[in-house]
Amino acid sequence: MSTATSGTLDAKRSPMWSLGHGHDAISTRTLGFWLYMLSDAMMFTALFAAYTVLGHAVNAAGGPWATTVAHPEVAFKETVWLFSSVLAYGFAMIALKKGHRGGVMLGITAALLIALGFLSVDIHEILHLFRMGATPERSGYLSAFFTLVFYHGLHVVVGIAWMLVMLVQVAFKGLSERVVYRLLNLRLFWHFQAVMWVFMFTFLYLRGAIV
Amino acid sequence: MLVHIDGPWSPLLGRLTLSEIPYNNPILVGTFVFAALLAVILVGLATYFGVWRTLWRDWLTSVDHKKIGIMYILIGLVMLFRGFIDAVMMRTQQALAVGPHSPGYLHSLHGYLTPYHFDQIYTAHGTIMILFAATPLLVGIMNILVPLQIGARDMAYPYLNAVSLWLTAAGAALVMISLFIGDFAHAGWFGIVPVMELPYSPGVGVDYWMWAFQLSSIGTTLGGINLLATIVKMRAPGMSWGRLPIFTWASLSANLISLTTFPVLTVTLALLALDRYAGTHFFTAGLGGNLMLYNDLFWIWGHPEVYFVILPAFGMISEIIPTFSEKPLFGYMGMVLASLGIAGVSWGVWLHHFFTMASAPAVNAFFSITTMAVGIPTGVKVFNWAFTMFRGRLRFDLPMMWASAALFLLLVGGLTGMMNAFATNDYMVHNSVFVVAHFHMMLLLIVYAIFGGVNYWFPKVFGFRLEQRFGKMFFWLFTAGTAVVFIPMFTLGFMGMTRRLDYIAFPQWGPLLDVEVVGIGIYVLSVVALLAQLYVSFRDRAQNRVGLDAWETSRSLEWMTHSPVPFYNFAVTPEVHARDERAWRVEHGVDTVRPERYEDIHMPRNTAIPLWLGALSFGLAFGLVWRIWWLVEACAAAITALIVIRSFDHDTDYTIAAKDVERMERAIRDIPSGRPVADDAIGGVPAFREGV
């Protein structure tokens, strides 16, 4: 089939050049962020795969294993902190929809403070494990365990830093197009790390209760 | 948590000492002198012609996708040359070091390269050719073409595009500097664990390899996001998915691969880095590490990467063949599905890289079958190209020569690939030079497509065609070199020669290795022909000026704007009516219709931040290699600060007024298109002009 001739258009009358054509900046930015999240999800996937491969008792090399390092009750506490933070950010987004600048800043500040609460529990737990001799260099199992914990923690730290920057931008630049798309992308990011935390909870922490 | 390293370390310079500079190695000193002379000459010329300002303002700080693409291609060509020199050294060493009585030079027992040096050379050759030659060349071509083919002004994220470029450049610079400061990895381009681990490779070689890889991997992931978003979001009105040019489809498939697999590589390298820096046990031989984990993770990236580089090559062939057959591409939809099919199946074949590593028979059988399944979409493509040529009015201009020769390489490489896909057969040839010859056929197919593509689109980007006489000489010499090097290599593989030998214990292999040296000599001559082609093309550029449509029978959107393409691509975004828009307009006699009026154009502003980010990433990686912690901290802090500062810069775009667009458009004098140059035509069925 010759596609070049398949059109039934009247070539002489249809427009050859498109005037008044533009691209939607916010949706373009959001699509890019979805694509980034896909790549980050692949990074988590690879880390979870490594954790699964190194998750056998033999990989603990005689050191502490899931039963002693993964505490679902601590992780539950962390989950409450983390999801509250996501909820607070959600309130900021409702304020954004209404164009309410103060509400946006209030919601982000709340999300930021609650995220700090998560981090303090997280760090406290990591230090506790270190004190009992469960360090990343102890065994292959612990290497994989801590790498996932740190990688998720890194997301929380980046999210907090991003919120700080956004607070300044909302305060000084208002809800301009650029600020809005960043707030929307940060919402995606903040949900993304929470979704990853669900997997962490299931595969890292609940495992401590069942193996 | 940091691993203790034996040997000297100072807070200021880390592990770096004067003895790390290989001033006693004549080969490296010679290389250094050559590189330094070249640098002096280039700097001198740049100063003499006073181009520093232009270089900075129009190139280094540019966010124009075409200029970024050209810079990618330049990096790719420089690294291709470097990788080629590595190849010359390997060929000559193997030909010299045959049998116990072969002479030794330069402190080596046989040949002129010590085993440790030879190991670094083959590692560098593989790393460079895949990641720093093929990938930048193809990414560069995609960068230039995809926005043009879909009628966009630039990429979706021009700034991110420049960041990707400079990250890749930083990685390439790291590989190059490892020549003169310290050494490079010696454990193969894909990294043999646990040899890559600190106890077995305490030097900085593996660190150089790892961080160079990592930088280019992050750059490519970001580039993949950019190209995908561009294709999804930036298409001109009327360009539905069914009208997307086939090269753009190929780029889309390739970047789906890069988006999903490069992150796995990033993780793999990060875990190796943790092993080497923080003392974890992911891939160590003891304490709960798992060696196979590395191999699986690496090749889960590694095999899709092969298709990441081959799909754009297929895309270029699919654009060149219809133009020079003067027919539409046969089986467009089949071609699209085949590209996506190859991208999909690429995820399920990685284990064929280690059939011999004692997997269960069912596992080997599964991967054997998936590997053979790759042949189906690839076969579809070959038949589509063949049917496109069938009864076409064929012209053998340079791009067509490269593209059609690529098909022969695909045939040889593909069929030998099928042989390797049988796990049982693979047990016989695994790690032999037969496999090496097989994947060189595939990678050379990519190189052929790249040279075809460069010849094809060069006039679009620079406004003049490349010269044909030296070009053909280059083609035939390159092809002769390919045959003379790799036919003996296939044979040697069947004779049992394994890869990576710095000393040949069997004198009966000597003659074939000598033939390979002749082949590499022909390759050297071909490089001279290429340089002559470039020189003559540049000298006679006035005679070789072309109009919009450089080949007179081109089909897609990029041929509807001026050659060379102005920085705003299209003065007014075209309205797309057909799959082969350019051909459709020619057939309907509307190809000369100009826009009735012009509009303001919105363009991204140039910025130096991506360049700084690249430089700082280089500093970060260099600091990590030598464990210079202050440098690492300073660079990491500066990178973070720059990213935040950039986010506060709201003045990143500017507008060109409609009257200025009109003025610039009127100033461009296009050479009018004439009749097709059909002096080499064979076949003779008028398939295009008379309107089938």
Interface residues (C-beta under 8 A of the other chain):
Chain A: S2 T3 A4 T5 S6 G7 L9 A11 K12 S14 P15 M16 W17 S18 L19 G20 H21 H23 D24 S27 T28 L31 G32 L35 Y36 L38 S39 D40 M42 M43 T45 A46 L47 A49 A50 V53 L54 V58 N59 A60 A61 G63 T135 P136 E137 R138 S139 G140 Y141 S143 A144 F146 T147 V165 Q169 K173 S176 R178 R182
Chain B: M1 A156 Y157 L160 T221 G224 I225 N226 L228 A229 V232 K233 M234 A236 P237 G238 L259 T260 T261 F262 P263 V264 T266 V267 T268 L271 L274 D275 A278 G279 T280 H281 F282 T284 G286 L287 G288 G289 N290 L293 D296 L297 I300 P328 Y332 R555 V572 T573 P574 E575 H577 A578 R579 D580 A583 W584 R585 E587 H588 G589 V590 V593 R594 P595 E596 R597 E599 V644 S647 F648 H650 G691 V692
